Amino acid sequence: MDELPIMTYNRAMIGFLLKKTFFDLWDNLFKVALINLGFIASAAIPVFIPPLLEFLPALSVGTLWVGLLWCFVYLATVALSLKSISDYGSFGFGDFITNLRISWPAGMAIGGFVFLVWILVTIAIPFYMAMNSLVGLLLAAVIFWTLVVGILSLQFFLASRARLDTNLFKAIKKSFLIFFDNPLFCIFSCIYNGVMLALSVLLALLFPGPAGILLYLDEALRLRLLKYDWLEANPEADRRKIPWDALLIDEREKTGTRSLKSFIFPWKD
């Protein structure tokens, strides 16, 4: 064959992405666990407090919604904070507080999207399926595949908001553009994060947890943007043949290589 499949050209990028994500998670193990503990504490608000307020229904429901929205605001703040780790830096408690003031609109927006998904999955799709007609089946299918595209695209929303544009609508638009230009990569990322979520459940959400998943998404977007910088400099190039080995030279030098001994006993290096 004269041409290799598209995924062959992506293999170098994906391999390095997984390597760098693991290195950054390992180097920031305590910080990642602390962030995940913060999410667990946040999730405890809508899970445990509303049942204690059953004698006050309005307060119980209000606590549930406020708690859920806080969880999404917390995740948006984490996504913006982890950007510094992707960029070979770090962040402190003061940075987290500053990012909280900046990120709360994005958290509210992603919370609204998740609520919409819940409504469509639990009410809209079952309603149309219950019609037992071709029209109902067609409408349910349209909603289902719209949700699939939305989820695959908006998994990068918080990373796009942190790295590309502070305008929420522009961040949403860029998330969809990323998906339509890189569908296989977005599908891979969704599957990868599904596996990481399952692993996180086994480890009580402490590792890699929400922080690990958000870090991967930021790392993925950051490296993927190298493609667009290269295409801008080479407008006549074949978009299917991105020279990832060349584009990742500097990144590989910054990330370096490590032995198993250096992971377990870093102080002996």
C-alpha positions as CSV (number, residue, x, y, z in Angstrom):
1,M,0.0,0.0,0.0
2,D,1.3,3.5,-0.9
3,E,-0.5,5.2,2.0
4,L,-0.8,4.1,5.6
5,P,-4.1,4.3,7.5
6,I,-4.8,7.6,9.3
7,M,-4.5,6.0,12.7
8,T,-0.9,5.0,11.8
9,Y,0.0,8.6,11.8
10,N,-1.8,9.2,15.1
11,R,-0.1,6.3,16.8
12,A,3.0,8.3,17.8
13,M,0.9,11.1,19.2
14,I,-1.4,8.7,21.2
15,G,1.5,6.7,22.6
16,F,3.2,9.9,23.8
17,L,-0.1,11.3,25.1
18,L,-0.6,8.2,27.3
19,K,3.0,8.3,28.5
20,K,3.0,12.0,29.3
21,T,-0.4,11.7,31.1
22,F,0.9,8.9,33.2
23,F,4.2,10.7,34.1
24,D,2.3,13.8,35.1
25,L,-0.1,11.8,37.2
26,W,2.7,10.0,38.9
27,D,4.7,13.2,39.5
28,N,1.6,14.9,41.1
29,L,0.2,11.8,42.8
30,F,-0.5,13.5,46.1
31,K,-2.0,16.6,44.5
32,V,-4.2,14.4,42.3
33,A,-5.5,12.4,45.2
34,L,-6.1,15.6,47.2
35,I,-8.2,17.0,44.3
36,N,-10.1,13.8,44.0
37,L,-10.8,13.9,47.8
38,G,-12.2,17.3,47.3
39,F,-14.5,16.0,44.6
40,I,-15.6,13.1,46.8
41,A,-16.4,15.6,49.6
42,S,-18.3,17.8,47.1
43,A,-20.3,14.8,45.9
44,A,-21.3,13.9,49.4
45,I,-23.4,17.1,49.6
46,P,-26.1,16.1,47.1
47,V,-25.9,12.4,48.1
48,F,-26.1,12.6,51.9
49,I,-27.6,15.9,52.9
50,P,-31.0,16.0,51.0
51,P,-32.2,12.7,52.6
52,L,-31.6,14.4,56.0
53,L,-33.9,17.2,55.0
54,E,-36.9,15.2,53.8
55,F,-39.1,16.9,56.4
56,L,-38.4,20.2,54.4
57,P,-39.0,19.1,50.7
58,A,-38.1,22.5,49.2
59,L,-34.9,22.7,51.2
60,S,-34.0,19.1,50.3
61,V,-34.5,19.6,46.6
62,G,-32.6,23.0,46.7
63,T,-29.7,21.3,48.5
64,L,-29.6,18.6,45.9
65,W,-29.4,21.0,43.0
66,V,-26.9,23.4,44.6
67,G,-24.8,20.4,45.6
68,L,-24.8,19.0,42.0
69,L,-24.0,22.4,40.5
70,W,-21.1,22.8,42.9
71,C,-19.7,19.5,41.8
72,F,-19.6,20.7,38.2
73,V,-18.1,24.1,39.2
74,Y,-15.5,22.2,41.2
75,L,-14.6,20.1,38.1
76,A,-14.4,23.2,35.9
77,T,-12.0,24.7,38.4
78,V,-9.9,21.5,38.5
79,A,-9.7,21.5,34.7
80,L,-8.4,25.0,34.6
81,S,-5.9,24.3,37.4
82,L,-4.6,21.1,35.8
83,K,-3.7,23.1,32.7
84,S,-0.5,24.2,34.4
85,I,0.6,20.6,35.0
86,S,0.1,19.8,31.3
87,D,2.3,22.8,30.6
88,Y,5.1,21.3,32.8
89,G,4.3,23.6,35.7
90,S,2.3,23.3,38.9
91,F,-0.4,25.2,40.9
92,G,-1.1,26.0,44.5
93,F,-4.1,26.6,46.7
94,G,-4.2,30.3,45.9
95,D,-4.3,29.5,42.1
96,F,-7.2,27.1,42.8
97,I,-9.2,29.9,44.5
98,T,-8.5,32.3,41.6
99,N,-9.5,29.7,39.1
100,L,-12.7,29.1,41.0
101,R,-13.8,32.7,40.4
102,I,-13.0,32.3,36.7
103,S,-14.4,28.8,36.1
104,W,-17.8,28.8,37.7
105,P,-19.8,29.8,34.5
106,A,-18.2,26.9,32.6
107,G,-19.1,24.6,35.5
108,M,-22.7,25.8,35.4
109,A,-22.8,25.3,31.6
110,I,-21.5,21.7,31.8
111,G,-23.9,21.0,34.6
112,G,-26.8,22.2,32.4
113,F,-25.6,19.9,29.6
114,V,-25.5,16.9,31.9
115,F,-29.0,17.7,33.1
116,L,-30.2,17.9,29.5
117,V,-28.6,14.6,28.8
118,W,-30.4,13.1,31.8
119,I,-33.8,14.5,30.6
120,L,-33.4,13.2,27.1
121,V,-32.2,9.7,28.2
122,T,-34.8,9.2,30.9
123,I,-37.8,11.0,29.4
124,A,-37.5,12.0,25.8
125,I,-36.1,8.8,24.3
126,P,-38.4,6.4,26.3
127,F,-41.4,8.6,25.3
128,Y,-40.7,8.3,21.6
129,M,-39.8,4.6,21.8
130,A,-43.2,4.0,23.5
131,M,-45.0,5.4,20.5
132,N,-44.4,2.1,18.7
133,S,-44.2,3.9,15.4
134,L,-41.7,4.6,12.7
135,V,-41.8,8.3,13.5
136,G,-41.2,7.7,17.2
137,L,-38.3,5.3,16.4
138,L,-36.8,7.9,14.0
139,L,-37.1,10.7,16.6
140,A,-35.5,8.5,19.3
141,A,-32.7,7.6,17.0
142,V,-32.1,11.3,16.1
143,I,-31.9,12.2,19.8
144,F,-29.7,9.3,20.6
145,W,-27.1,10.1,17.9
146,T,-27.2,13.8,18.7
147,L,-26.4,12.9,22.3
148,V,-23.5,10.7,21.1
149,V,-22.0,13.5,19.0
150,G,-22.6,16.0,21.9
151,I,-20.9,13.8,24.5
152,L,-18.0,13.0,22.2
153,S,-17.5,16.7,21.4
154,L,-18.2,18.3,24.8
155,Q,-15.9,15.9,26.7
156,F,-13.3,18.5,25.6
157,F,-15.4,21.5,26.6
158,L,-13.7,22.2,30.0
159,A,-10.3,21.8,28.3
160,S,-11.3,24.1,25.5
161,R,-12.6,26.7,28.0
162,A,-9.3,26.5,29.9
163,R,-7.0,26.5,26.9
164,L,-8.7,28.1,23.9
165,D,-11.4,30.6,24.7
166,T,-13.1,32.0,27.8
167,N,-16.3,32.7,25.9
168,L,-18.6,29.7,26.6
169,F,-20.2,29.6,23.2
170,K,-16.9,29.8,21.4
171,A,-15.5,27.0,23.6
172,I,-18.6,24.9,22.8
173,K,-18.2,25.6,19.1
174,K,-14.5,24.7,19.2
175,S,-15.3,21.5,21.0
176,F,-17.5,20.4,18.2
177,L,-15.0,21.5,15.6
178,I,-12.4,19.3,17.3
179,F,-14.7,16.3,17.1
180,F,-15.7,16.7,13.5
181,D,-12.0,17.1,12.5
182,N,-10.8,14.3,14.8
183,P,-13.7,11.8,15.2
184,L,-11.5,8.7,15.7
185,F,-9.3,10.5,18.3
186,C,-12.4,11.7,20.2
187,I,-13.9,8.2,20.2
188,F,-10.6,6.8,21.5
189,S,-10.5,9.5,24.2
190,C,-14.0,8.7,25.3
191,I,-13.3,4.9,25.5
192,Y,-10.0,5.6,27.4
193,N,-11.7,7.8,29.9
194,G,-14.5,5.2,30.3
195,V,-11.8,2.6,31.2
196,M,-10.1,5.2,33.6
197,L,-13.5,5.8,35.2
198,A,-14.0,2.1,35.8
199,L,-10.5,1.9,37.3
200,S,-11.2,4.9,39.5
201,V,-14.3,3.3,40.9
202,L,-12.2,0.3,41.9
203,L,-9.7,2.7,43.6
204,A,-12.5,4.7,45.4
205,L,-12.1,7.6,43.0
206,L,-8.7,8.5,44.5
207,F,-6.7,7.6,41.4
208,P,-6.8,8.5,38.6
209,G,-10.3,9.8,39.5
210,P,-11.9,12.9,38.0
211,A,-8.6,14.8,38.2
212,G,-6.8,12.1,36.2
213,I,-9.5,12.1,33.5
214,L,-9.5,15.9,33.2
215,L,-5.7,16.0,33.1
216,Y,-5.8,13.5,30.2
217,L,-8.3,15.6,28.3
218,D,-6.2,18.7,28.7
219,E,-3.1,16.9,27.7
220,A,-4.9,15.5,24.7
221,L,-6.2,18.9,23.5
222,R,-2.8,20.5,24.1
223,L,-1.0,18.0,22.0
224,R,-3.7,17.9,19.3
225,L,-3.3,21.7,18.9
226,L,0.2,21.1,17.6
227,K,-1.5,19.7,14.5
228,Y,-3.2,23.0,13.8
229,D,0.0,25.0,14.3
230,W,1.7,22.8,11.8
231,L,-1.2,23.0,9.3
232,E,-1.2,26.8,9.6
233,A,2.5,26.9,8.8
234,N,2.0,24.3,6.0
235,P,-1.4,25.0,4.4
236,E,-0.7,22.8,1.4
237,A,0.1,19.7,3.4
238,D,-2.0,16.6,3.6
239,R,-4.2,16.8,6.7
240,R,-4.2,13.0,7.0
241,K,-0.4,12.8,7.3
242,I,0.6,14.9,10.3
243,P,4.3,14.3,11.1
244,W,3.8,13.6,14.8
245,D,7.3,12.3,15.3
246,A,8.7,15.6,14.2
247,L,6.1,17.7,16.1
248,L,6.7,15.9,19.4
249,I,10.5,16.2,19.5
250,D,10.5,19.1,22.0
251,E,7.8,17.5,24.0
252,R,9.7,14.2,24.3
253,E,12.8,16.0,25.4
254,K,10.9,17.9,28.1
255,T,9.1,14.7,29.3
256,G,12.2,12.5,29.2
257,T,12.3,8.7,29.9
258,R,12.3,6.9,33.1
259,S,13.1,3.4,34.5
260,L,10.9,1.4,36.8
261,K,13.4,2.1,39.6
262,S,12.9,5.9,39.1
263,F,9.2,5.5,39.5
264,I,9.4,3.5,42.7
265,F,12.5,5.1,44.2
266,P,12.8,8.6,42.6
267,W,15.1,9.8,45.3
268,K,17.8,7.3,44.2
269,D,18.2,8.9,40.8
